[in-house]
Structures are given as C-alpha cells and as structure tokens.
Amino acid sequence: MIDGAGRRGAIPVGWAAVLVCLVIGSAAVQIMGRSGADARPVRAPVVVIGVAGLAWGDIRADQTPHLWRLLTGGTAAGAATVRTTGGSACASDGWLSLSAGQAAVGPRTGAGECVPLPAVRDTGRGARVTRWDRLVDAQRRSEFSPLPGVLGRALAEHEGCETAVGPGAAIALARPDGTVARYRATVDDAALRCPVTVIDGGQVVESGSGRLASLARIDAFAGEVLRRLGGEVTVLVQGVTEPPGGTPHLAVSMVRGPVTTSRPDPALLTVTSTRWGGVVRLLDVPSTLVDAAGAPEPAEFSGAPISLGRTRPTNATKTVHELGAVTTTDQTLRRWAGLLLVIVAGSQLVLFAAAIVRRRSSGRGRRAFAGATLVLSVIPVSMYLVSLTRWWHSPFPDVTLWGALAVTVAVAVVPVALLPARPLWHAPLAVSLLTFSVLVVDAATGTLLHRASPFGPSALYGGRYYGFGNSTFAVFSVAALVLAGAAAAELTARGRRPAATAAVAAIGTVAVAVDTWPAWGADVGGGLALIPGVAVLAFTIAGVRLTPVRLAAVGSAAVAVVAAVGVADWLRPPASRTHAGRFVQEVLDGQAWQLVERKAGYALGSLAGGPVAWGTALVLALLVMAVARPERFAPAWSHAALREWPALRPTLAAVLTTCVIGAVVNDYGIRLVTFGLVTLLPVVALSCARAGGTAPARTPSPTPSLDVDTCPD
C-alpha cells in the first residue's frame, strides 16, 4: 500500500483497486463463457424407481448389492435435495412434489404424523387415487400453492402413454382430477412399454433391524426391475424424501442409460437449477421426464432437466463418500453457522459498547481495541476462504471447521496489520479489497467457496445453490462501498476529485454487474439496493446535492437495470433461466404477486428473530442518527476519524442506504442488515481507534454534509 504522500509516479491505491476489479471482471466473462451444460442422460424410454428415504449412506455392497452393482457399472450419480417442508418428511411429500413440479406437502394427522399413501382404485378405464381431494387440500399448508397433477397432465397431453406402478407412482403421474390412465400394482413386462414409467420402490423404515430389512426388500425389488430392462432403456433410481427420523439428508439419484454407458468415464449429475456438480433436486425430476418425452415444459414447474457434469470417481466407495460428504458438510454448517454469527455479532456489540462507555483509555487499551477490531474485520472474508482448507474431509469436521476458520483469520490479518496506521483508510481499503476480490473471483468461478462457507447456501434445505445469497450480498455490497469510499479518499487526498468520483462509479459498476448478472452473482434484486448506495456515495464525492428529483432518478435507474437483466435472463431457454427470468415469466402469467407477498411476509417475520434481530434494529437506528447528526449522536471517539477521513460519513450513508433498501425488498429482512453491519462496523471501529481515541470536550468541527460539497479539492 502507498501512504497519502506516495511517491510521484506510483500507482494510486484507488486505481489499483479499480484495475484489480476490471481484471477479475474480465476473467469472469471468459470463465463463464467457457462453461456449458453437458449431455442430458435421461431419454425416453425411461423408468423411474422412486424410493422414500433412500440416502447415500444406505448404498453398500453388503447391504444393497443390486444398487451397488448399478453404481459400479458406470452409472451417473448425484445427491438430491428432497426437502419440501419444514418438519419431518413424509413419503407423500415427495410423490406430490413430483406430481406438481413444486414443493408440496402431504396430509398429516392431528398429531402431525404422516398419513399413509392412499389406495389406488381400478375404474375399468384406468385407475383413480382415492382421497385425492384430501391430497389437493393439503397444499393449503404449502406456501407455494402447488397444483398436484401437472406432471401427469403434461405427459398425457403429449403422447398419453405413461405407466404408474404402486401408490406413490400413481400420485406422481395422476392428472389434476386424480385419475391415472395406466396403472399396475406390480411390475410386469407390460408395465415397461410406455415412454415414461414411474415405479414406487417402497420406503425405508425408521431405524434398527427393520431398516436393514426394508433396504434388503427395496434392493431386491430394484434388482428385479433392472433385470427386466434392456440396454436401450434409461433407469433413474431416485430418493423422493429424506430418511425417516427428521434429520435432513440428501437423497440418492442415479441414472443408467445409453447416454451414460457410452461415456468412457462415469459422471456426476448436475442441473442448471443448482450449477453444482453432483447436486440435483427432486423438483428437477418432473422437468427431466417431460424433456425426455419431448413434452412442453409446464409453466408451473420450478426445475430443469438433469444433465451430466464432471467425471466422478470410478471407485464406487469414493463416489458414495463424495456424495455423502455433501450432507455431512451441510449438517455441520447448519449446526454452527447460527452460533458463529451470534458470537461474531455479540463480540462486536460488547466491544463497541465498552469503547463507548469508557471514553478515555490508555495507548495500550486503544491498541488492544484496534487489534480486536482488525480481527473482526477479516472474519467475513474468512468465512469464504475457509472453504479452501477442505475441512469437510476431516474425520472430525466440527473441530476442523473451527480450526480452519482460526487459521484463515490469522492469515488474512497479517498483511493488513503490517500497514501503517495513517492514512486511516488504508486498512479498510485493504480489508474491503480482499473481501471484494475474493467474492468476485468466487462468482466468476461458480461460487465454489460458498458451498462450504458458514455464510453460504444450504443444499439440504433447498435454498440458493449458486450466485450471491442474501448474506453474501450483504458482505459483498458493504465491501464494495467501503472499497469505493477508501479509494475515493486516496484520490481526493491527492487532489484528484474527478478521478475519485470515477473510481466510485467504476467500482460500483463492477459490483452491480457481478452481483446482478445471471451467470455470476445471479442476485438481480440486489441491484435495487446496491445501485442507490453507489449513487449516494458518487454524488457526495462529486459534490452534487442529493435532491428528491435526483434520488427518484436513481431509483428509476435501479429498477430499469434490474428489469433489463431480468428480461435478458427471460429471453434464454426456460431451463437456463435463473429466478430473475422466472419472475418475469410469473409477471406475464399474473402470478408474481404471490411471490412478492410471500417474500414480504418473510421480511416482516425476520423482525421476530430474537435478540440478534432486535440488536441489529437498535444498532441500525443508532447508526442512522449518528450519520445524520454526527455532532449530536456520534460517539466522541469517532469525531477524529470523521475529520481525518472526510469520505467516511458518505460511505456510511451509502452502506446504510443499501442495507435498509435491501432489508425492505429482500425476503431476508433485518437479517440482511445483520450481515452488513458485521462487515461494516469493525473497519469503522478500527479507523476510529487508529485516529487517536476521544475528541476534545469542545464541539468537533463539522463533518462533511451529505447534500453539499463534501471532499476537499
């Protein structure tokens, strides 16, 4: 880094940051331009063997020999997200989700227990699922308003030849009125003559010897079906629910057919809805079946056809371990992610409260405070860098995760700690540049770091699998704005205010592009919050007054950018669209209001999130007052920092603008602000500590205004 009086001809820190961003953005274009979907392995005729509760830990040579031989024979494999409800899974949940192409829930008893699958009655011209009305009525408890029967209707309208074997399969292939054109209670050769056959392979029971016996029956049944199938038939062995017992697991998904057997090496399954090699969703199976049959994709479906991804290990044991590790990783993260956030946020609150109460401290106390805030400032980026350690392969993943996080934090702290204390913005610039660059590179390479990050997505719960989730957006947007504010301060200190404004605009443009573009961050809604924050900072650095007209223009520009990206995504094939393109389709279909209403409910519900949510709201309110009236509400020890770093106040205003708008337009609500403040507050506190502690008792010099010229020439 270069101090404020850097040598003539040296590259300014601000322009170096812009150069890094532009290079990374260019690399992202090239990397994403080379990516593409591989062959689709499921083609008609296709036979689906659905098993409720089948997990990868069940696939063993001595326990399920037929399925094990299937895996060793070059079968493509993946771990499938099958969770469709917040509570314990029932078999009917999975079969109904296949039927609707959306997350569905089966009926429960008054005690919340699973209701057995309904019987199937022969009608003479087919069959009918009994108590179908009860299955449809149960969807009132689902927030997605699914309509059972969509898969059956789509296949019937195309060719009208699909066969269901067993009660679960009848639910999957039933039409909206509960009728099934072709039904068999058991497997025979006639049942396998249609382009699409779905077979209920049974259910794994809860535990003990009964579980082993049920696995043996399921394996023997699958072996009999496989014996009847010729080499030209594609078979999909698919877990349709989590294993019983309430513990989330990813299910088995295996495909064998002409496409997989023609490959020299076995592959992992993948799908555009996850962009995660080896991870697919149960909701992708309906899209896969209609695609295999050549039928049009129903608008109600929320999945995409399954494809072949990267090569998997030829050794079946290694494949089972690799796919089972996805579950182990996610279970470990879900155990600790919430606690980790509470520890980080709580530590910051205690530390800052102590600093406010103890207005004067010794030089040693200030150094200790600065050291603590420095450590806290690199924790957000360390949450992603920890994935580089591959901690989940350890025999003790819980302990290894914490150890790896400690090592990552230590490695990130060292270069920042070596920077000089002046000017104040160099340490924030270094931390934010590191965070920003890591997340840009991660977006460009498929968000690989997210998959084992405590701030990342959950494959088990079926949230966002790729791009920037809500927590990552908060970390990324704060890092981008702090980076822009620090770069502007460096250039302004050199008397180059036009360049400072250009740097803010350049960094903001890269940030918005990376966050919103479907091939990178895929967080189109984030642009609604990030663009106004960038505009607030750029206008203030340029000395342009923030009038209501200009703010309205900024808001309109944000909506226009988001709409343009959404339409561009919508113009792609339906299977390749992200949630942005699907939202455009929902607008056209008149169904968008349900999504908006559901997300608004989530956002409001976040306010009841307990002490962390309430503490976030309190700190947010205090920060807004401190930025609006620093001479009255800002802590005394922050006045020196506000004087030495004139761009600090507009930077804070920009961050708060983005966080507040993000909380309003995003279903994460106040939790998004929590992640933003966890990223912001340590770098601000570090700057205040290095500014020298408390201000004189007299009223400090006015800090820059947000609506007038704020930066010295």
C-alpha positions in Angstrom: 0.0 0.0 0.0 1.0 3.6 -0.5 0.5 6.3 2.1 -1.1 9.6 1.4 2.1 11.2 0.4 3.0 8.5 -2.0 5.9 8.9 -4.5 5.4 10.7 -7.7 4.5 8.2 -10.5 3.4 5.5 -8.1 0.0 3.8 -8.9 -2.7 5.2 -6.6 -4.3 2.7 -4.4 -7.7 3.6 -5.7 -6.8 3.0 -9.3 -5.1 -0.2 -8.3 -8.4 -1.4 -6.8 -10.2 -0.5 -10.0 -7.6 -2.3 -12.1 -8.0 -5.4 -9.9 -11.8 -5.3 -10.3 -11.6 -4.9 -14.0 -9.2 -7.7 -14.5 -11.3 -10.0 -12.3 -14.4 -9.0 -14.2 -12.8 -9.8 -17.5 -11.7 -13.2 -16.2 -15.2 -13.8 -15.1 -16.5 -13.2 -18.6 -14.0 -15.6 -20.0 -14.6 -18.3 -17.4 -18.4 -18.2 -17.6 -18.2 -18.0 -21.4 -16.5 -21.4 -21.5 -19.0 -23.1 -19.2 -21.9 -25.1 -20.6 -24.2 -28.0 -19.9 -23.2 -31.5 -20.9 -25.4 -34.1 -22.4 -28.8 -34.9 -20.8 -28.7 -38.5 -19.7 -32.4 -39.2 -19.3 -34.1 -40.0 -22.6 -37.3 -42.0 -23.3 -38.0 -44.7 -22.7 -37.3 -44.0 -19.1 -38.1 -45.9 -15.9 -38.0 -44.1 -12.6 -37.7 -46.2 -9.4 -38.6 -43.9 -6.6 -37.7 -44.8 -3.0 -38.8 -42.8 0.0 -35.9 -42.3 2.5 -33.0 -43.7 0.4 -29.7 -41.9 1.3 -26.2 -42.4 0.1 -25.2 -43.9 3.4 -27.5 -46.8 2.5 -25.6 -47.8 -0.6 -23.2 -50.5 0.4 -22.0 -53.7 -1.3 -23.2 -55.9 1.5 -26.4 -54.0 2.2 -27.8 -53.1 -1.2 -25.9 -55.4 -3.7 -28.1 -54.7 -6.7 -27.9 -50.9 -6.3 -24.2 -51.2 -5.6 -23.6 -53.1 -8.9 -25.6 -50.4 -10.7 -23.3 -47.8 -9.3 -20.1 -49.7 -10.2 -21.4 -50.1 -13.8 -20.7 -46.6 -14.9 -23.9 -45.0 -13.6 -24.1 -41.3 -13.3 -24.8 -40.2 -9.7 -25.8 -37.2 -7.7 -27.1 -36.2 -4.3 -30.7 -34.9 -4.5 -32.3 -32.2 -2.4 -35.7 -33.7 -1.4 -36.8 -31.4 1.4 -40.2 -29.9 0.7 -41.4 -29.0 4.2 -40.0 -27.5 7.3 -40.9 -30.5 9.5 -40.2 -34.3 9.3 -40.7 -35.6 5.8 -43.5 -38.0 4.7 -43.5 -40.2 1.6 -46.5 -38.3 0.2 -44.5 -35.0 0.3 -42.1 -36.3 -2.3 -44.6 -38.0 -4.6 -46.8 -34.9 -4.5 -43.9 -32.7 -5.3 -43.1 -34.9 -8.4 -46.8 -34.6 -9.4 -46.9 -30.8 -9.0 -43.3 -29.9 -10.1 -43.2 -27.7 -7.0 -42.6 -28.2 -3.3 -45.7 -29.9 -1.9 -46.8 -31.3 1.4 -48.8 -34.4 2.2 -51.6 -34.6 4.7 -50.8 -35.1 8.4 -52.8 -36.4 11.3 -53.9 -34.1 14.1 -50.7 -35.1 16.0 -48.6 -34.2 12.9 -47.8 -37.7 11.9 -47.7 -38.9 8.3 -50.9 -40.2 6.7 -50.3 -43.5 4.7 -50.4 -43.2 1.0 -53.9 -43.6 -0.3 -55.0 -46.7 -2.1 -55.5 -46.7 -5.9 -58.8 -48.0 -7.2 -59.3 -49.6 -10.6 -62.0 -47.7 -12.6 -62.2 -50.1 -15.6 -60.6 -47.4 -17.9 -57.6 -46.8 -15.8 -57.4 -46.0 -12.1 -58.0 -43.3 -9.6 -56.1 -42.2 -6.5 -58.6 -42.4 -3.5 -58.8 -39.4 -1.2 -57.3 -37.3 -4.0 -59.2 -34.2 -2.8 -57.5 -34.6 0.6 -54.1 -34.5 -1.1 -55.1 -31.4 -3.0 -56.5 -29.7 0.1 -53.3 -30.4 2.0 -51.5 -27.9 -0.3 -53.2 -25.1 1.5 -50.4 -25.5 4.1 -47.8 -25.0 1.4 -46.5 -21.5 0.8 -46.0 -22.3 -2.9 -49.6 -23.1 -3.7 -48.7 -26.2 -5.8 -51.3 -28.0 -8.0 -50.9 -31.8 -8.0 -51.4 -33.4 -11.3 -49.3 -31.1 -13.5 -46.8 -33.8 -14.5 -49.5 -36.3 -15.4 -51.4 -33.7 -17.4 -48.2 -32.7 -19.3 -47.3 -36.2 -20.3 -50.9 -37.2 -21.1 -51.4 -34.2 -23.4 -48.2 -35.1 -25.3 -48.4 -38.8 -26.0 -50.8 -40.2 -23.4 -48.7 -43.3 -22.6 -47.2 -43.3 -19.1 -47.5 -46.0 -16.5 -47.6 -45.9 -12.8 -46.6 -48.9 -10.6 -47.6 -48.6 -7.0 -49.5 -46.0 -4.9 -46.7 -43.4 -4.8 -46.1 -43.6 -8.5 -49.9 -43.2 -9.0 -49.8 -39.9 -7.1 -46.8 -38.7 -9.2 -48.5 -39.5 -12.6 -52.1 -38.7 -11.7 -53.8 -36.0 -13.6 -55.4 -33.0 -11.9 -58.6 -34.9 -11.2 -56.7 -37.8 -9.6 -57.1 -40.3 -12.5 -54.2 -42.4 -13.8 -54.5 -43.7 -17.4 -52.3 -46.8 -17.0 -51.7 -48.3 -13.5 -50.2 -51.6 -12.4 -50.0 -52.8 -8.8 -46.9 -54.8 -9.6 -44.1 -54.8 -12.2 -44.6 -56.8 -15.3 -43.3 -56.6 -18.9 -46.5 -54.7 -19.9 -45.8 -52.0 -17.3 -42.5 -51.1 -19.0 -43.7 -50.4 -22.5 -44.5 -46.7 -22.3 -42.0 -43.9 -22.9 -42.3 -43.0 -19.2 -42.8 -45.4 -16.3 -42.7 -44.4 -12.6 -42.4 -47.2 -10.0 -42.9 -46.9 -6.3 -39.9 -48.8 -5.0 -41.0 -48.7 -1.3 -40.0 -46.8 1.8 -37.0 -47.2 4.1 -38.3 -47.6 7.6 -37.1 -45.6 10.5 -34.3 -47.5 12.4 -32.9 -50.7 13.7 -33.2 -54.1 12.1 -36.4 -53.0 10.4 -34.4 -50.5 8.4 -32.0 -53.2 7.2 -34.8 -55.4 6.2 -36.6 -52.7 4.3 -33.3 -51.8 2.4 -33.0 -55.5 1.5 -36.5 -55.6 0.1 -36.1 -52.4 -1.8 -32.8 -53.6 -3.2 -34.2 -56.9 -4.3 -37.2 -55.2 -5.9 -34.9 -52.8 -7.8 -32.8 -55.7 -8.9 -35.9 -57.4 -10.4 -36.8 -54.2 -12.3 -33.3 -53.8 -13.6 -33.3 -57.4 -14.8 -36.4 -56.8 -16.9 -34.9 -53.7 -18.6 -33.0 -53.7 -21.8 -29.9 -51.6 -22.5 -31.9 -49.1 -24.6 -34.0 -48.1 -21.5 -32.9 -45.3 -19.2 -33.4 -46.0 -15.5 -33.4 -43.4 -12.8 -33.2 -44.5 -9.2 -34.4 -41.6 -7.2 -34.9 -40.9 -3.5 -38.1 -39.0 -3.1 -37.9 -38.0 0.6 -35.4 -37.7 3.4 -34.6 -40.7 5.5 -37.1 -41.1 8.4 -36.2 -39.6 11.7 -36.3 -35.9 11.0 -32.5 -35.4 10.3 -32.0 -33.7 6.9 -30.1 -35.8 4.3 -29.6 -35.6 0.6 -31.1 -38.5 -1.3 -29.8 -40.9 -3.9 -30.1 -40.1 -7.6 -28.6 -42.5 -10.1 -29.1 -42.6 -13.9 -28.1 -45.5 -16.2 -28.9 -45.5 -19.9 -27.5 -45.3 -23.4 -26.0 -41.8 -22.7 -24.2 -42.8 -19.6 -22.9 -46.1 -20.8 -21.5 -44.5 -24.0 -19.1 -42.3 -21.9 -15.6 -43.5 -21.2 -15.8 -42.3 -17.6 -18.8 -42.1 -15.2 -20.1 -38.7 -14.4 -21.8 -36.7 -11.7 -25.3 -35.5 -12.3 -25.8 -31.7 -12.4 -28.6 -29.3 -13.4 -28.8 -25.6 -14.2 -31.0 -25.0 -11.2 -28.1 -25.8 -8.9 -25.0 -25.4 -11.1 -23.4 -27.7 -8.5 -21.7 -30.8 -9.8 -23.2 -33.8 -8.0 -26.2 -32.0 -6.6 -29.7 -32.0 -8.1 -33.2 -31.5 -6.8 -36.2 -33.7 -6.6 -38.1 -30.8 -8.3 -35.8 -31.3 -11.3 -37.1 -34.8 -12.0 -40.5 -33.7 -13.4 -38.7 -31.3 -15.8 -36.4 -34.2 -16.7 -39.2 -36.5 -17.5 -41.2 -34.1 -19.8 -37.9 -33.2 -21.5 -37.1 -36.9 -22.1 -40.6 -37.5 -23.5 -40.4 -34.4 -25.7 -43.3 -32.7 -24.0 -43.5 -29.0 -23.4 -42.3 -27.7 -20.0 -45.4 -26.7 -17.9 -45.2 -23.1 -16.6 -45.9 -24.5 -13.0 -42.6 -26.4 -12.9 -39.7 -24.9 -11.0 -36.9 -27.3 -12.1 -34.7 -28.0 -15.1 -33.7 -31.2 -16.9 -30.8 -33.1 -15.3 -27.5 -33.2 -17.2 -24.1 -34.9 -16.9 -21.4 -32.9 -15.1 -17.8 -33.6 -14.3 -16.4 -37.0 -14.1 -17.0 -38.8 -10.8 -14.6 -41.3 -9.2 -14.7 -44.7 -10.9 -14.4 -46.3 -7.5 -17.9 -46.7 -6.1 -16.7 -46.3 -2.5 -15.2 -42.9 -3.2 -18.3 -41.8 -5.1 -20.5 -42.7 -2.1 -18.1 -40.9 0.2 -18.0 -37.8 -2.0 -21.8 -37.5 -2.4 -22.4 -38.3 1.3 -19.9 -35.6 2.2 -22.3 -33.0 0.8 -24.8 -34.0 3.5 -22.0 -34.1 6.2 -20.8 -30.6 5.2 -24.2 -29.1 5.2 -25.2 -30.7 8.5 -22.0 -29.4 10.1 -22.6 -25.9 8.8 -26.2 -25.8 9.9 -25.1 -26.8 13.4 -22.6 -24.0 13.7 -23.5 -21.2 11.3 -26.1 -19.5 13.5 -24.0 -19.8 16.6 -21.0 -18.4 14.8 -23.0 -15.3 13.7 -24.2 -14.8 17.2 -20.6 -15.0 18.5 -19.3 -12.5 16.0 -22.2 -10.1 16.3 -22.2 -10.3 20.1 -18.5 -9.8 20.4 -18.7 -6.7 18.3 -21.6 -5.3 20.4 -19.7 -5.9 23.6 -16.5 -4.5 22.3 -18.1 -1.3 20.9 -20.3 -0.8 23.9 -17.2 -0.9 26.1 -15.5 1.6 23.9 -18.4 4.0 24.1 -18.7 3.7 27.9 -15.0 4.0 28.5 -14.4 7.2 26.6 -10.8 7.6 27.6 -8.3 4.8 27.6 -4.5 4.3 27.6 -2.5 3.8 24.5 -2.3 0.1 25.3 -6.1 -0.1 25.5 -6.5 1.6 22.2 -4.0 -0.8 20.6 -5.9 -3.7 22.1 -9.1 -2.3 20.7 -7.6 -1.8 17.3 -6.3 -5.3 17.3 -9.6 -6.8 18.2 -11.4 -4.8 15.5 -8.8 -5.8 12.9 -9.5 -9.5 13.7 -13.2 -8.9 13.5 -12.9 -7.1 10.2 -11.4 -10.1 8.3 -13.9 -12.6 9.7 -16.5 -12.1 6.9 -14.0 -12.9 4.1 -12.5 -15.7 6.2 -16.0 -17.3 6.2 -15.5 -18.0 2.5 -11.7 -18.6 2.4 -12.2 -21.4 4.9 -13.5 -23.5 2.1 -10.0 -23.6 0.6 -9.0 -25.9 3.5 -11.5 -28.6 2.5 -12.3 -29.1 6.2 -15.2 -31.4 5.5 -12.9 -34.2 4.5 -11.6 -34.4 8.1 -12.8 -37.3 10.3 -13.8 -34.6 12.8 -15.4 -31.9 10.6 -16.8 -29.9 13.5 -13.4 -29.4 15.2 -11.7 -28.9 11.8 -14.1 -26.2 10.7 -13.3 -24.1 13.8 -9.6 -24.7 13.5 -9.6 -23.9 9.8 -11.5 -20.7 10.4 -9.0 -19.6 13.1 -6.1 -20.3 10.7 -7.8 -18.4 7.9 -8.5 -15.4 10.1 -4.8 -15.3 11.2 -3.5 -15.5 7.6 -5.9 -12.7 6.5 -5.0 -10.5 9.4 -1.2 -10.5 9.0 -0.8 -8.4 5.8 -3.4 -5.8 7.0 -1.7 -5.5 10.4 1.6 -4.6 8.7 0.0 -1.5 7.1 0.8 1.9 8.6 -1.8 3.5 10.8 -2.1 6.6 8.5 -3.9 7.4 6.4 -6.9 5.9 8.2 -8.5 4.5 5.1 -5.6 2.2 4.1 -6.6 -0.7 6.4 -10.3 -0.5 5.4 -9.2 -0.4 1.8 -7.1 -3.5 2.2 -9.8 -5.5 4.0 -12.5 -4.5 1.6 -10.4 -5.1 -1.4 -9.6 -8.6 -0.2 -13.3 -9.3 0.6 -14.5 -7.8 -2.7 -11.9 -9.6 -4.8 -12.4 -13.0 -3.2 -16.2 -12.8 -3.8 -15.8 -11.5 -7.4 -13.5 -14.4 -8.2 -15.8 -16.8 -6.5 -18.8 -15.5 -8.5 -16.7 -15.9 -11.7 -15.8 -19.5 -11.0 -19.2 -20.7 -10.0 -19.4 -19.7 -6.3 -17.3 -22.7 -5.2 -16.3 -21.1 -2.0 -19.9 -20.6 -0.9 -20.6 -24.3 -0.8 -18.6 -24.9 2.4 -19.0 -21.5 3.9 -20.9 -20.7 7.1 -22.4 -17.8 5.2 -23.2 -19.9 2.1 -26.2 -21.8 0.8 -27.8 -25.0 2.2 -28.1 -27.9 -0.2 -30.2 -29.7 2.4 -32.9 -27.0 2.7 -33.1 -26.2 -1.0 -32.2 -22.5 -0.8 -29.9 -20.7 -3.3 -27.3 -23.1 -4.7 -25.3 -20.6 -6.8 -24.7 -16.9 -7.1 -24.9 -14.5 -4.2 -27.3 -15.4 -1.5 -28.7 -12.8 1.0 -25.8 -13.0 3.4 -23.2 -12.9 0.7 -24.9 -9.9 -1.0 -24.7 -8.0 2.3 -21.0 -8.8 2.8 -20.2 -8.1 -0.9 -22.1 -4.8 -1.1 -20.6 -3.4 2.1 -17.1 -4.4 0.9 -17.7 -2.7 -2.4 -18.9 0.5 -0.9 -16.1 0.7 1.7 -13.6 -0.1 -1.1 -15.1 2.7 -3.2 -15.1 5.2 -0.2 -11.5 4.3 0.6 -10.3 4.6 -3.0 -12.1 8.0 -3.3 -10.3 9.2 -0.1 -6.9 8.2 -1.5 -7.5 10.0 -4.8 -9.1 13.0 -3.1 -6.1 13.3 -0.8 -4.0 13.6 -3.9 -6.2 16.5 -5.2 -7.9 14.3 -7.8 -11.6 14.6 -7.0 -12.9 13.8 -10.6 -10.8 10.6 -10.5 -12.2 9.8 -7.1 -15.8 10.1 -8.5 -14.8 8.0 -11.4 -13.3 5.3 -9.1 -16.5 5.1 -7.1 -18.5 4.8 -10.3 -16.1 2.1 -11.7 -16.1 0.0 -8.6 -19.9 0.4 -8.2 -20.4 -0.7 -11.8 -18.3 -3.8 -11.4 -20.1 -4.6 -8.2 -23.6 -4.2 -9.7 -22.6 -6.2 -12.8 -21.1 -9.1 -10.7 -24.0 -9.1 -8.3 -26.9 -9.0 -10.8 -25.7 -10.8 -13.9 -27.3 -14.3 -14.0 -24.0 -16.0 -14.9 -22.2 -14.5 -11.9 -23.9 -13.4 -8.7 -27.4 -14.1 -10.1 -28.8 -11.7 -7.5 -30.8 -9.4 -9.7 -32.9 -8.0 -6.8 -29.6 -6.9 -5.2 -29.3 -4.2 -7.8 -32.3 -2.4 -6.4 -30.4 -1.9 -3.1 -26.8 -1.6 -4.4 -27.3 1.0 -7.1 -28.8 3.7 -4.8 -25.9 3.1 -2.3 -23.3 3.6 -5.1 -25.2 6.7 -6.3 -25.3 8.3 -2.9 -21.6 7.9 -2.5 -20.7 9.0 -6.0 -22.9 12.1 -5.8 -21.5 13.1 -2.5 -17.9 12.6 -3.5 -18.6 14.7 -6.7 -20.1 17.5 -4.5 -23.6 17.0 -6.1 -26.5 17.8 -3.9 -28.9 14.9 -3.3 -32.3 16.3 -4.2 -35.5 14.3 -4.3 -35.6 14.5 -8.1 -32.1 13.0 -8.3 -32.9 10.3 -5.8 -36.1 9.4 -7.7 -33.9 9.2 -10.9 -31.5 6.9 -9.1 -34.4 4.7 -8.0 -35.8 4.6 -11.5 -32.4 3.7 -12.9 -32.1 0.8 -10.4 -35.5 -0.6 -11.4 -34.6 -0.2 -15.1 -31.3 -2.1 -14.7 -32.9 -4.9 -12.7 -35.7 -5.1 -15.3 -33.3 -5.2 -18.2 -31.3 -8.0 -16.6 -34.5 -9.9 -15.8 -35.7 -9.6 -19.3 -32.3 -10.7 -20.7 -32.5 -13.8 -18.5 -36.1 -14.5 -19.5 -35.1 -14.5 -23.2 -33.0 -17.6 -22.5 -34.5 -21.1 -22.7 -36.7 -21.8 -19.7 -34.4 -24.5 -18.4 -31.5 -22.0 -18.3 -33.3 -19.2 -16.5 -32.5 -18.0 -13.0 -35.0 -16.7 -10.6 -34.9 -13.3 -12.4 -36.1 -14.8 -15.7 -38.7 -16.9 -13.9 -40.0 -13.8 -12.1 -40.5 -12.1 -15.4 -42.5 -15.2 -16.6 -44.6 -15.0 -13.4 -45.3 -11.4 -14.1 -46.5 -12.3 -17.6 -48.6 -15.1 -16.1 -50.1 -12.9 -13.5 -48.6 -14.9 -10.6 -45.9 -12.5 -9.5 -47.9 -11.1 -6.6 -47.9 -14.3 -4.8 -44.1 -14.3 -4.8 -43.9 -10.7 -3.7 -46.4 -11.3 -0.9 -44.5 -14.4 0.3 -41.2 -12.6 0.4 -42.7 -9.6 2.2 -44.0 -12.0 4.8 -40.6 -13.4 5.3 -39.1 -10.0 5.6 -41.6 -8.9 8.2 -41.2 -12.2 10.1 -37.5 -11.6 10.4 -38.2 -8.8 12.9 -39.3 -11.5 15.3 -35.9 -13.2 15.0 -34.9 -12.8 18.6 -32.0 -10.9 20.3 -29.9 -10.8 17.1 -32.7 -9.2 15.1 -33.6 -6.8 17.8 -30.0 -5.8 18.4 -29.5 -5.2 14.7 -32.5 -2.9 14.6 -31.2 -0.9 17.6 -27.7 -0.6 16.1 -29.1 0.4 12.8 -31.2 3.1 14.3 -28.2 4.5 16.3 -26.1 4.5 13.1 -28.7 6.3 11.1 -28.8 9.0 13.8 -25.0 9.2 14.1 -24.6 9.6 10.3 -27.5 12.2 10.1 -26.3 14.3 13.1 -22.7 13.3 14.0 -22.1 16.3 16.2 -25.0 15.2 18.4 -25.3 11.4 18.2 -21.9 10.1 17.0 -19.7 8.7 19.8 -16.9 11.1 20.8 -14.2 8.8 19.8 -15.4 8.8 16.2 -15.1 12.5 15.7 -11.4 12.4 14.9 -11.9 9.7 12.3 -14.6 11.7 10.6 -12.3 14.6 10.4 -9.3 12.7 9.1 -11.3 10.6 6.6 -13.9 13.1 5.1 -15.3 10.4 2.9 -16.2 8.1 5.8 -19.5 9.7 6.5 -20.8 9.5 3.0 -19.5 5.9 2.8 -21.5 5.1 5.9 -24.6 6.8 4.4 -24.2 4.7 1.2 -23.9 1.4 3.2 -26.9 2.2 5.3 -28.9 3.1 2.2 -28.1 -0.2 0.6 -28.7 -2.2 3.8 -32.1 -0.6 4.5 -33.3 -0.9 0.9 -32.0 -4.5 0.8 -33.9 -5.4 4.0 -37.2 -3.9 2.6 -37.0 -5.5 -0.9 -35.5 -8.8 0.2 -37.1 -11.7 2.0 -34.1 -11.9 4.4 -35.3 -8.7 6.0 -33.4 -7.5 9.1 -31.1 -10.4 8.9 -29.5 -8.9 5.8 -28.7 -5.8 7.8 -27.1 -8.1 10.4 -24.6 -9.4 7.9 -24.0 -5.9 6.6 -23.2 -4.5 10.0 -21.0 -7.4 10.9 -18.9 -6.5 7.8 -19.0 -2.7 8.3 -18.6 -2.0 12.0 -15.2 -3.5 12.5 -13.5 -1.5 9.8 -15.1 1.7 11.0 -14.1 1.0 14.6 -10.6 0.2 13.5 -10.4 3.6 11.8 -11.7 5.4 14.9 -9.2 3.6 17.1 -6.3 4.5 14.9 -7.5 8.1 14.7 -6.4 8.5 18.3 -9.4 7.9 20.6 -11.5 10.7 22.0 -12.0 14.2 20.7 -11.7 17.3 22.8 -14.5 18.3 25.0 -15.5 21.2 22.7 -17.8 20.6 19.8 -15.9 19.0 16.9 -15.5 20.6 13.5 -18.4 19.8 11.3 -18.1 16.6 9.3 -19.0 16.5 5.7 -22.6 17.0 4.7 -24.4 14.6 2.6 -26.0 17.2 0.3 -23.2 19.7 -0.3 -19.6 19.6 -1.4 -18.0 17.1 1.0 -14.5 16.5 -0.1 -11.6 18.9 -0.2 -10.1 19.9 -3.5 
